[in-house]
Amino acid sequence: MASIIAKVSKSLKGIHFPADKEKCVEYAEKNMASDDVINTLRHMPDEEYDSMAGVWHAVGQMKQ
């Protein structure tokens, strides 16, 4: 799980929060993120995230 969180962090580096799920996916796609990162972001809850910590939490919850 730590590796996907690191990949998500790298793919979203520089994103401005707040950001909803769709904005996170689009930003990662523009940064040419790997398929596993894009799929992970697409499966996050459809809500607005205030920080990268919120994204990390959502990703962590999905993997449990």
N, CA, C, O and CB atoms as a CASP TS submission, in Angstrom:
PFRMAT TS
TARGET T0000
AUTHOR 0000-0000-0000
METHOD Language model
MODEL 1
PARENT N/A
ATOM      1  N   MET     1       0.826  -1.190   0.000  1.00  0.00           N
ATOM      2  CA  MET     1       0.000   0.000   0.000  1.00  0.00           C
ATOM      3  C   MET     1       0.868   1.251   0.000  1.00  0.00           C
ATOM      4  O   MET     1       0.522   2.242  -0.643  1.00  0.00           O
ATOM      5  CB  MET     1      -0.939   0.000   1.205  1.00  0.00           C
ATOM      6  N   ALA     2       1.988   1.218   0.709  1.00  0.00           N
ATOM      7  CA  ALA     2       2.834   2.409   0.773  1.00  0.00           C
ATOM      8  C   ALA     2       3.299   2.820  -0.614  1.00  0.00           C
ATOM      9  O   ALA     2       3.424   4.011  -0.897  1.00  0.00           O
ATOM     10  CB  ALA     2       4.041   2.163   1.679  1.00  0.00           C
ATOM     11  N   SER     3       3.556   1.853  -1.477  1.00  0.00           N
ATOM     12  CA  SER     3       4.047   2.206  -2.806  1.00  0.00           C
ATOM     13  C   SER     3       2.981   2.914  -3.637  1.00  0.00           C
ATOM     14  O   SER     3       3.314   3.830  -4.390  1.00  0.00           O
ATOM     15  CB  SER     3       4.526   0.960  -3.532  1.00  0.00           C
ATOM     16  N   ILE     4       1.716   2.524  -3.528  1.00  0.00           N
ATOM     17  CA  ILE     4       0.676   3.202  -4.301  1.00  0.00           C
ATOM     18  C   ILE     4       0.463   4.609  -3.754  1.00  0.00           C
ATOM     19  O   ILE     4       0.189   5.530  -4.524  1.00  0.00           O
ATOM     20  CB  ILE     4      -0.650   2.399  -4.268  1.00  0.00           C
ATOM     21  N   ILE     5       0.583   4.791  -2.450  1.00  0.00           N
ATOM     22  CA  ILE     5       0.452   6.133  -1.887  1.00  0.00           C
ATOM     23  C   ILE     5       1.582   7.021  -2.386  1.00  0.00           C
ATOM     24  O   ILE     5       1.364   8.193  -2.694  1.00  0.00           O
ATOM     25  CB  ILE     5       0.449   6.083  -0.345  1.00  0.00           C
ATOM     26  N   ALA     6       2.782   6.472  -2.466  1.00  0.00           N
ATOM     27  CA  ALA     6       3.915   7.238  -2.987  1.00  0.00           C
ATOM     28  C   ALA     6       3.694   7.591  -4.457  1.00  0.00           C
ATOM     29  O   ALA     6       3.993   8.706  -4.883  1.00  0.00           O
ATOM     30  CB  ALA     6       5.227   6.445  -2.821  1.00  0.00           C
ATOM     31  N   LYS     7       3.172   6.645  -5.223  1.00  0.00           N
ATOM     32  CA  LYS     7       2.901   6.900  -6.644  1.00  0.00           C
ATOM     33  C   LYS     7       1.817   7.963  -6.817  1.00  0.00           C
ATOM     34  O   LYS     7       1.929   8.839  -7.674  1.00  0.00           O
ATOM     35  CB  LYS     7       2.478   5.600  -7.351  1.00  0.00           C
ATOM     36  N   VAL     8       0.766   7.880  -5.996  1.00  0.00           N
ATOM     37  CA  VAL     8      -0.309   8.871  -6.054  1.00  0.00           C
ATOM     38  C   VAL     8       0.254  10.248  -5.706  1.00  0.00           C
ATOM     39  O   VAL     8      -0.048  11.233  -6.381  1.00  0.00           O
ATOM     40  CB  VAL     8      -1.472   8.490  -5.086  1.00  0.00           C
ATOM     41  N   SER     9       1.062  10.316  -4.669  1.00  0.00           N
ATOM     42  CA  SER     9       1.664  11.592  -4.262  1.00  0.00           C
ATOM     43  C   SER     9       2.486  12.199  -5.387  1.00  0.00           C
ATOM     44  O   SER     9       2.391  13.396  -5.661  1.00  0.00           O
ATOM     45  CB  SER     9       2.542  11.397  -3.025  1.00  0.00           C
ATOM     46  N   LYS    10       3.282  11.380  -6.026  1.00  0.00           N
ATOM     47  CA  LYS    10       4.122  11.864  -7.133  1.00  0.00           C
ATOM     48  C   LYS    10       3.253  12.340  -8.296  1.00  0.00           C
ATOM     49  O   LYS    10       3.543  13.367  -8.909  1.00  0.00           O
ATOM     50  CB  LYS    10       5.089  10.753  -7.612  1.00  0.00           C
ATOM     51  N   SER    11       2.203  11.605  -8.595  1.00  0.00           N
ATOM     52  CA  SER    11       1.331  11.937  -9.720  1.00  0.00           C
ATOM     53  C   SER    11       0.512  13.202  -9.479  1.00  0.00           C
ATOM     54  O   SER    11       0.116  13.878 -10.428  1.00  0.00           O
ATOM     55  CB  SER    11       0.402  10.782 -10.006  1.00  0.00           C
ATOM     56  N   LEU    12       0.258  13.520  -8.209  1.00  0.00           N
ATOM     57  CA  LEU    12      -0.547  14.694  -7.877  1.00  0.00           C
ATOM     58  C   LEU    12       0.303  15.864  -7.380  1.00  0.00           C
ATOM     59  O   LEU    12      -0.230  16.865  -6.901  1.00  0.00           O
ATOM     60  CB  LEU    12      -1.578  14.331  -6.826  1.00  0.00           C
ATOM     61  N   LYS    13       1.612  15.735  -7.493  1.00  0.00           N
ATOM     62  CA  LYS    13       2.497  16.805  -7.019  1.00  0.00           C
ATOM     63  C   LYS    13       2.138  18.118  -7.722  1.00  0.00           C
ATOM     64  O   LYS    13       2.099  18.194  -8.950  1.00  0.00           O
ATOM     65  CB  LYS    13       3.996  16.441  -7.272  1.00  0.00           C
ATOM     66  N   GLY    14       1.878  19.143  -6.917  1.00  0.00           N
ATOM     67  CA  GLY    14       1.558  20.455  -7.463  1.00  0.00           C
ATOM     68  C   GLY    14       0.077  20.737  -7.629  1.00  0.00           C
ATOM     69  O   GLY    14      -0.291  21.854  -7.992  1.00  0.00           O
ATOM     70  N   ILE    15      -0.785  19.760  -7.376  1.00  0.00           N
ATOM     71  CA  ILE    15      -2.218  19.985  -7.515  1.00  0.00           C
ATOM     72  C   ILE    15      -2.673  20.998  -6.459  1.00  0.00           C
ATOM     73  O   ILE    15      -2.143  21.028  -5.348  1.00  0.00           O
ATOM     74  CB  ILE    15      -3.007  18.647  -7.380  1.00  0.00           C
ATOM     75  N   HIS    16      -3.635  21.804  -6.811  1.00  0.00           N
ATOM     76  CA  HIS    16      -4.173  22.791  -5.881  1.00  0.00           C
ATOM     77  C   HIS    16      -5.448  22.242  -5.246  1.00  0.00           C
ATOM     78  O   HIS    16      -6.368  21.801  -5.934  1.00  0.00           O
ATOM     79  CB  HIS    16      -4.451  24.140  -6.602  1.00  0.00           C
ATOM     80  N   PHE    17      -5.477  22.282  -3.936  1.00  0.00           N
ATOM     81  CA  PHE    17      -6.640  21.831  -3.187  1.00  0.00           C
ATOM     82  C   PHE    17      -7.466  23.036  -2.792  1.00  0.00           C
ATOM     83  O   PHE    17      -6.924  24.131  -2.649  1.00  0.00           O
ATOM     84  CB  PHE    17      -6.225  21.016  -1.942  1.00  0.00           C
ATOM     85  N   PRO    18      -8.786  22.858  -2.609  1.00  0.00           N
ATOM     86  CA  PRO    18      -9.514  21.601  -2.658  1.00  0.00           C
ATOM     87  C   PRO    18      -9.628  21.060  -4.084  1.00  0.00           C
ATOM     88  O   PRO    18      -9.618  21.804  -5.064  1.00  0.00           O
ATOM     89  CB  PRO    18     -10.896  21.782  -2.062  1.00  0.00           C
ATOM     90  N   ALA    19      -9.735  19.736  -4.155  1.00  0.00           N
ATOM     91  CA  ALA    19      -9.860  19.050  -5.441  1.00  0.00           C
ATOM     92  C   ALA    19     -10.800  17.864  -5.279  1.00  0.00           C
ATOM     93  O   ALA    19     -10.687  17.095  -4.325  1.00  0.00           O
ATOM     94  CB  ALA    19      -8.470  18.584  -5.971  1.00  0.00           C
ATOM     95  N   ASP    20     -11.726  17.725  -6.216  1.00  0.00           N
ATOM     96  CA  ASP    20     -12.600  16.560  -6.166  1.00  0.00           C
ATOM     97  C   ASP    20     -11.926  15.382  -6.870  1.00  0.00           C
ATOM     98  O   ASP    20     -10.849  15.518  -7.451  1.00  0.00           O
ATOM     99  CB  ASP    20     -13.974  16.874  -6.815  1.00  0.00           C
ATOM    100  N   LYS    21     -12.576  14.241  -6.806  1.00  0.00           N
ATOM    101  CA  LYS    21     -12.007  13.028  -7.381  1.00  0.00           C
ATOM    102  C   LYS    21     -11.679  13.222  -8.854  1.00  0.00           C
ATOM    103  O   LYS    21     -10.602  12.832  -9.306  1.00  0.00           O
ATOM    104  CB  LYS    21     -12.969  11.856  -7.209  1.00  0.00           C
ATOM    105  N   GLU    22     -12.586  13.816  -9.597  1.00  0.00           N
ATOM    106  CA  GLU    22     -12.387  13.981 -11.047  1.00  0.00           C
ATOM    107  C   GLU    22     -11.176  14.870 -11.339  1.00  0.00           C
ATOM    108  O   GLU    22     -10.410  14.593 -12.261  1.00  0.00           O
ATOM    109  CB  GLU    22     -13.651  14.582 -11.699  1.00  0.00           C
ATOM    110  N   LYS    23     -11.007  15.924 -10.566  1.00  0.00           N
ATOM    111  CA  LYS    23      -9.848  16.792 -10.754  1.00  0.00           C
ATOM    112  C   LYS    23      -8.554  16.023 -10.472  1.00  0.00           C
ATOM    113  O   LYS    23      -7.560  16.198 -11.177  1.00  0.00           O
ATOM    114  CB  LYS    23      -9.946  18.034  -9.840  1.00  0.00           C
ATOM    115  N   CYS    24      -8.570  15.183  -9.453  1.00  0.00           N
ATOM    116  CA  CYS    24      -7.385  14.367  -9.140  1.00  0.00           C
ATOM    117  C   CYS    24      -7.058  13.420 -10.296  1.00  0.00           C
ATOM    118  O   CYS    24      -5.897  13.279 -10.681  1.00  0.00           O
ATOM    119  CB  CYS    24      -7.611  13.557  -7.838  1.00  0.00           C
ATOM    120  N   VAL    25      -8.073  12.782 -10.837  1.00  0.00           N
ATOM    121  CA  VAL    25      -7.855  11.860 -11.967  1.00  0.00           C
ATOM    122  C   VAL    25      -7.302  12.620 -13.166  1.00  0.00           C
ATOM    123  O   VAL    25      -6.324  12.187 -13.775  1.00  0.00           O
ATOM    124  CB  VAL    25      -9.175  11.137 -12.353  1.00  0.00           C
ATOM    125  N   GLU    26      -7.914  13.739 -13.507  1.00  0.00           N
ATOM    126  CA  GLU    26      -7.459  14.522 -14.661  1.00  0.00           C
ATOM    127  C   GLU    26      -6.029  15.014 -14.471  1.00  0.00           C
ATOM    128  O   GLU    26      -5.235  14.987 -15.411  1.00  0.00           O
ATOM    129  CB  GLU    26      -8.392  15.712 -14.899  1.00  0.00           C
ATOM    130  N   TYR    27      -5.698  15.459 -13.278  1.00  0.00           N
ATOM    131  CA  TYR    27      -4.350  15.954 -12.998  1.00  0.00           C
ATOM    132  C   TYR    27      -3.328  14.824 -13.136  1.00  0.00           C
ATOM    133  O   TYR    27      -2.263  15.007 -13.725  1.00  0.00           O
ATOM    134  CB  TYR    27      -4.282  16.572 -11.580  1.00  0.00           C
ATOM    135  N   ALA    28      -3.663  13.660 -12.590  1.00  0.00           N
ATOM    136  CA  ALA    28      -2.761  12.510 -12.689  1.00  0.00           C
ATOM    137  C   ALA    28      -2.580  12.079 -14.145  1.00  0.00           C
ATOM    138  O   ALA    28      -1.473  11.727 -14.553  1.00  0.00           O
ATOM    139  CB  ALA    28      -3.296  11.335 -11.851  1.00  0.00           C
ATOM    140  N   GLU    29      -3.651  12.103 -14.922  1.00  0.00           N
ATOM    141  CA  GLU    29      -3.548  11.748 -16.337  1.00  0.00           C
ATOM    142  C   GLU    29      -2.633  12.720 -17.077  1.00  0.00           C
ATOM    143  O   GLU    29      -1.834  12.299 -17.914  1.00  0.00           O
ATOM    144  CB  GLU    29      -4.939  11.731 -16.989  1.00  0.00           C
ATOM    145  N   LYS    30      -2.739  14.016 -16.778  1.00  0.00           N
ATOM    146  CA  LYS    30      -1.867  15.008 -17.407  1.00  0.00           C
ATOM    147  C   LYS    30      -0.411  14.790 -17.030  1.00  0.00           C
ATOM    148  O   LYS    30       0.490  15.105 -17.808  1.00  0.00           O
ATOM    149  CB  LYS    30      -2.297  16.414 -17.015  1.00  0.00           C
ATOM    150  N   ASN    31      -0.178  14.247 -15.831  1.00  0.00           N
ATOM    151  CA  ASN    31       1.178  13.949 -15.381  1.00  0.00           C
ATOM    152  C   ASN    31       1.632  12.553 -15.814  1.00  0.00           C
ATOM    153  O   ASN    31       2.661  12.052 -15.360  1.00  0.00           O
ATOM    154  CB  ASN    31       1.261  14.073 -13.867  1.00  0.00           C
ATOM    155  N   MET    32       0.855  11.943 -16.691  1.00  0.00           N
ATOM    156  CA  MET    32       1.179  10.630 -17.255  1.00  0.00           C
ATOM    157  C   MET    32       1.388   9.569 -16.176  1.00  0.00           C
ATOM    158  O   MET    32       2.347   8.798 -16.213  1.00  0.00           O
ATOM    159  CB  MET    32       2.424  10.730 -18.120  1.00  0.00           C
ATOM    160  N   ALA    33       0.472   9.553 -15.223  1.00  0.00           N
ATOM    161  CA  ALA    33       0.511   8.565 -14.146  1.00  0.00           C
ATOM    162  C   ALA    33       0.278   7.164 -14.703  1.00  0.00           C
ATOM    163  O   ALA    33      -0.324   6.991 -15.763  1.00  0.00           O
ATOM    164  CB  ALA    33      -0.540   8.895 -13.068  1.00  0.00           C
ATOM    165  N   SER    34       0.761   6.184 -13.975  1.00  0.00           N
ATOM    166  CA  SER    34       0.584   4.791 -14.395  1.00  0.00           C
ATOM    167  C   SER    34      -0.881   4.374 -14.254  1.00  0.00           C
ATOM    168  O   SER    34      -1.664   5.018 -13.556  1.00  0.00           O
ATOM    169  CB  SER    34       1.491   3.852 -13.564  1.00  0.00           C
ATOM    170  N   ASP    35      -1.224   3.295 -14.928  1.00  0.00           N
ATOM    171  CA  ASP    35      -2.604   2.801 -14.905  1.00  0.00           C
ATOM    172  C   ASP    35      -3.078   2.468 -13.494  1.00  0.00           C
ATOM    173  O   ASP    35      -4.237   2.709 -13.158  1.00  0.00           O
ATOM    174  CB  ASP    35      -2.730   1.572 -15.787  1.00  0.00           C
ATOM    175  N   ASP    36      -2.185   1.913 -12.659  1.00  0.00           N
ATOM    176  CA  ASP    36      -2.611   1.560 -11.306  1.00  0.00           C
ATOM    177  C   ASP    36      -2.955   2.805 -10.489  1.00  0.00           C
ATOM    178  O   ASP    36      -3.862   2.761  -9.657  1.00  0.00           O
ATOM    179  CB  ASP    36      -1.516   0.754 -10.599  1.00  0.00           C
ATOM    180  N   VAL    37      -2.255   3.900 -10.710  1.00  0.00           N
ATOM    181  CA  VAL    37      -2.568   5.151 -10.019  1.00  0.00           C
ATOM    182  C   VAL    37      -3.908   5.695 -10.503  1.00  0.00           C
ATOM    183  O   VAL    37      -4.752   6.078  -9.693  1.00  0.00           O
ATOM    184  CB  VAL    37      -1.449   6.196 -10.243  1.00  0.00           C
ATOM    185  N   ILE    38      -4.107   5.729 -11.810  1.00  0.00           N
ATOM    186  CA  ILE    38      -5.374   6.234 -12.367  1.00  0.00           C
ATOM    187  C   ILE    38      -6.545   5.396 -11.858  1.00  0.00           C
ATOM    188  O   ILE    38      -7.568   5.947 -11.451  1.00  0.00           O
ATOM    189  CB  ILE    38      -5.338   6.219 -13.921  1.00  0.00           C
ATOM    190  N   ASN    39      -6.407   4.087 -11.875  1.00  0.00           N
ATOM    191  CA  ASN    39      -7.489   3.214 -11.402  1.00  0.00           C
ATOM    192  C   ASN    39      -7.762   3.423  -9.924  1.00  0.00           C
ATOM    193  O   ASN    39      -8.917   3.425  -9.498  1.00  0.00           O
ATOM    194  CB  ASN    39      -7.146   1.748 -11.660  1.00  0.00           C
ATOM    195  N   THR    40      -6.709   3.601  -9.140  1.00  0.00           N
ATOM    196  CA  THR    40      -6.883   3.863  -7.706  1.00  0.00           C
ATOM    197  C   THR    40      -7.650   5.150  -7.492  1.00  0.00           C
ATOM    198  O   THR    40      -8.592   5.188  -6.700  1.00  0.00           O
ATOM    199  CB  THR    40      -5.525   3.934  -6.995  1.00  0.00           C
ATOM    200  N   LEU    41      -7.256   6.207  -8.188  1.00  0.00           N
ATOM    201  CA  LEU    41      -7.943   7.487  -8.033  1.00  0.00           C
ATOM    202  C   LEU    41      -9.400   7.398  -8.483  1.00  0.00           C
ATOM    203  O   LEU    41     -10.276   8.011  -7.872  1.00  0.00           O
ATOM    204  CB  LEU    41      -7.217   8.574  -8.824  1.00  0.00           C
ATOM    205  N   ARG    42      -9.660   6.656  -9.525  1.00  0.00           N
ATOM    206  CA  ARG    42     -11.040   6.519 -10.018  1.00  0.00           C
ATOM    207  C   ARG    42     -11.937   5.801  -9.020  1.00  0.00           C
ATOM    208  O   ARG    42     -13.153   5.988  -9.032  1.00  0.00           O
ATOM    209  CB  ARG    42     -11.053   5.767 -11.344  1.00  0.00           C
ATOM    210  N   HIS    43     -11.348   4.987  -8.160  1.00  0.00           N
ATOM    211  CA  HIS    43     -12.136   4.230  -7.189  1.00  0.00           C
ATOM    212  C   HIS    43     -12.233   4.911  -5.828  1.00  0.00           C
ATOM    213  O   HIS    43     -12.836   4.362  -4.906  1.00  0.00           O
ATOM    214  CB  HIS    43     -11.545   2.863  -7.017  1.00  0.00           C
ATOM    215  N   MET    44     -11.654   6.089  -5.692  1.00  0.00           N
ATOM    216  CA  MET    44     -11.799   6.827  -4.438  1.00  0.00           C
ATOM    217  C   MET    44     -13.252   7.279  -4.291  1.00  0.00           C
ATOM    218  O   MET    44     -13.976   7.384  -5.281  1.00  0.00           O
ATOM    219  CB  MET    44     -10.828   8.052  -4.392  1.00  0.00           C
ATOM    220  N   PRO    45     -13.673   7.544  -3.062  1.00  0.00           N
ATOM    221  CA  PRO    45     -15.018   8.103  -2.871  1.00  0.00           C
ATOM    222  C   PRO    45     -15.163   9.422  -3.636  1.00  0.00           C
ATOM    223  O   PRO    45     -14.222  10.210  -3.730  1.00  0.00           O
ATOM    224  CB  PRO    45     -15.309   8.322  -1.363  1.00  0.00           C
ATOM    225  N   ASP    46     -16.343   9.638  -4.169  1.00  0.00           N
ATOM    226  CA  ASP    46     -16.611  10.834  -4.969  1.00  0.00           C
ATOM    227  C   ASP    46     -16.910  12.010  -4.041  1.00  0.00           C
ATOM    228  O   ASP    46     -18.062  12.326  -3.746  1.00  0.00           O
ATOM    229  CB  ASP    46     -17.795  10.593  -5.951  1.00  0.00           C
ATOM    230  N   GLU    47     -15.829  12.642  -3.595  1.00  0.00           N
ATOM    231  CA  GLU    47     -15.973  13.775  -2.691  1.00  0.00           C
ATOM    232  C   GLU    47     -14.861  14.777  -2.948  1.00  0.00           C
ATOM    233  O   GLU    47     -13.985  14.549  -3.782  1.00  0.00           O
ATOM    234  CB  GLU    47     -15.958  13.312  -1.220  1.00  0.00           C
ATOM    235  N   GLU    48     -14.904  15.885  -2.225  1.00  0.00           N
ATOM    236  CA  GLU    48     -13.879  16.909  -2.374  1.00  0.00           C
ATOM    237  C   GLU    48     -12.824  16.705  -1.292  1.00  0.00           C
ATOM    238  O   GLU    48     -13.147  16.483  -0.125  1.00  0.00           O
ATOM    239  CB  GLU    48     -14.495  18.338  -2.292  1.00  0.00           C
ATOM    240  N   TYR    49     -11.562  16.784  -1.697  1.00  0.00           N
ATOM    241  CA  TYR    49     -10.439  16.582  -0.792  1.00  0.00           C
ATOM    242  C   TYR    49      -9.769  17.919  -0.533  1.00  0.00           C
ATOM    243  O   TYR    49      -9.508  18.688  -1.458  1.00  0.00           O
ATOM    244  CB  TYR    49      -9.429  15.559  -1.370  1.00  0.00           C
ATOM    245  N   ASP    50      -9.491  18.187   0.747  1.00  0.00           N
ATOM    246  CA  ASP    50      -8.918  19.465   1.147  1.00  0.00           C
ATOM    247  C   ASP    50      -7.399  19.481   1.114  1.00  0.00           C
ATOM    248  O   ASP    50      -6.781  20.545   1.113  1.00  0.00           O
ATOM    249  CB  ASP    50      -9.385  19.818   2.518  1.00  0.00           C
ATOM    250  N   SER    51      -6.799  18.290   1.086  1.00  0.00           N
ATOM    251  CA  SER    51      -5.345  18.205   1.128  1.00  0.00           C
ATOM    252  C   SER    51      -4.891  16.843   0.611  1.00  0.00           C
ATOM    253  O   SER    51      -5.700  15.943   0.385  1.00  0.00           O
ATOM    254  CB  SER    51      -4.823  18.445   2.563  1.00  0.00           C
ATOM    255  N   MET    52      -3.577  16.715   0.429  1.00  0.00           N
ATOM    256  CA  MET    52      -3.032  15.423   0.011  1.00  0.00           C
ATOM    257  C   MET    52      -3.284  14.373   1.095  1.00  0.00           C
ATOM    258  O   MET    52      -3.465  13.196   0.785  1.00  0.00           O
ATOM    259  CB  MET    52      -1.513  15.539  -0.288  1.00  0.00           C
ATOM    260  N   ALA    53      -3.299  14.790   2.356  1.00  0.00           N
ATOM    261  CA  ALA    53      -3.583  13.853   3.445  1.00  0.00           C
ATOM    262  C   ALA    53      -4.967  13.230   3.287  1.00  0.00           C
ATOM    263  O   ALA    53      -5.153  12.055   3.602  1.00  0.00           O
ATOM    264  CB  ALA    53      -3.478  14.563   4.801  1.00  0.00           C
ATOM    265  N   GLY    54      -5.927  13.994   2.809  1.00  0.00           N
ATOM    266  CA  GLY    54      -7.255  13.450   2.555  1.00  0.00           C
ATOM    267  C   GLY    54      -7.248  12.404   1.455  1.00  0.00           C
ATOM    268  O   GLY    54      -7.951  11.397   1.540  1.00  0.00           O
ATOM    269  N   VAL    55      -6.455  12.645   0.428  1.00  0.00           N
ATOM    270  CA  VAL    55      -6.312  11.671  -0.661  1.00  0.00           C
ATOM    271  C   VAL    55      -5.639  10.410  -0.116  1.00  0.00           C
ATOM    272  O   VAL    55      -6.090   9.299  -0.395  1.00  0.00           O
ATOM    273  CB  VAL    55      -5.484  12.271  -1.850  1.00  0.00           C
ATOM    274  N   TRP    56      -4.568  10.573   0.658  1.00  0.00           N
ATOM    275  CA  TRP    56      -3.877   9.416   1.250  1.00  0.00           C
ATOM    276  C   TRP    56      -4.843   8.589   2.087  1.00  0.00           C
ATOM    277  O   TRP    56      -4.839   7.360   2.020  1.00  0.00           O
ATOM    278  CB  TRP    56      -2.685   9.876   2.118  1.00  0.00           C
ATOM    279  N   HIS    57      -5.668   9.269   2.873  1.00  0.00           N
ATOM    280  CA  HIS    57      -6.628   8.563   3.720  1.00  0.00           C
ATOM    281  C   HIS    57      -7.615   7.761   2.867  1.00  0.00           C
ATOM    282  O   HIS    57      -7.905   6.603   3.168  1.00  0.00           O
ATOM    283  CB  HIS    57      -7.388   9.559   4.620  1.00  0.00           C
ATOM    284  N   ALA    58      -8.124   8.379   1.812  1.00  0.00           N
ATOM    285  CA  ALA    58      -9.079   7.690   0.942  1.00  0.00           C
ATOM    286  C   ALA    58      -8.443   6.460   0.290  1.00  0.00           C
ATOM    287  O   ALA    58      -9.057   5.395   0.224  1.00  0.00           O
ATOM    288  CB  ALA    58      -9.603   8.648  -0.140  1.00  0.00           C
ATOM    289  N   VAL    59      -7.217   6.616  -0.185  1.00  0.00           N
ATOM    290  CA  VAL    59      -6.514   5.497  -0.821  1.00  0.00           C
ATOM    291  C   VAL    59      -6.263   4.395   0.214  1.00  0.00           C
ATOM    292  O   VAL    59      -6.449   3.212  -0.072  1.00  0.00           O
ATOM    293  CB  VAL    59      -5.168   5.975  -1.454  1.00  0.00           C
ATOM    294  N   GLY    60      -5.843   4.790   1.407  1.00  0.00           N
ATOM    295  CA  GLY    60      -5.599   3.814   2.469  1.00  0.00           C
ATOM    296  C   GLY    60      -6.838   3.046   2.859  1.00  0.00           C
ATOM    297  O   GLY    60      -6.760   1.846   3.122  1.00  0.00           O
ATOM    298  N   GLN    61      -7.980   3.707   2.903  1.00  0.00           N
ATOM    299  CA  GLN    61      -9.235   3.053   3.237  1.00  0.00           C
ATOM    300  C   GLN    61      -9.657   2.053   2.177  1.00  0.00           C
ATOM    301  O   GLN    61     -10.246   1.020   2.494  1.00  0.00           O
ATOM    302  CB  GLN    61     -10.319   4.081   3.430  1.00  0.00           C
ATOM    303  N   MET    62      -9.362   2.351   0.929  1.00  0.00           N
ATOM    304  CA  MET    62      -9.741   1.448  -0.172  1.00  0.00           C
ATOM    305  C   MET    62      -8.969   0.150  -0.118  1.00  0.00           C
ATOM    306  O   MET    62      -9.500  -0.896  -0.492  1.00  0.00           O
ATOM    307  CB  MET    62      -9.511   2.120  -1.518  1.00  0.00           C
ATOM    308  N   LYS    63      -7.735   0.189   0.336  1.00  0.00           N
ATOM    309  CA  LYS    63      -6.872  -0.995   0.320  1.00  0.00           C
ATOM    310  C   LYS    63      -7.107  -1.933   1.488  1.00  0.00           C
ATOM    311  O   LYS    63      -6.546  -3.028   1.530  1.00  0.00           O
ATOM    312  CB  LYS    63      -5.440  -0.576   0.312  1.00  0.00           C
ATOM    313  N   GLN    64      -7.943  -1.507   2.451  1.00  0.00           N
ATOM    314  CA  GLN    64      -8.177  -2.347   3.627  1.00  0.00           C
ATOM    315  C   GLN    64      -9.287  -3.329   3.393  1.00  0.00           C
ATOM    316  O   GLN    64      -9.615  -4.114   4.283  1.00  0.00           O
ATOM    317  CB  GLN    64      -8.497  -1.500   4.831  1.00  0.00           C
TER
END
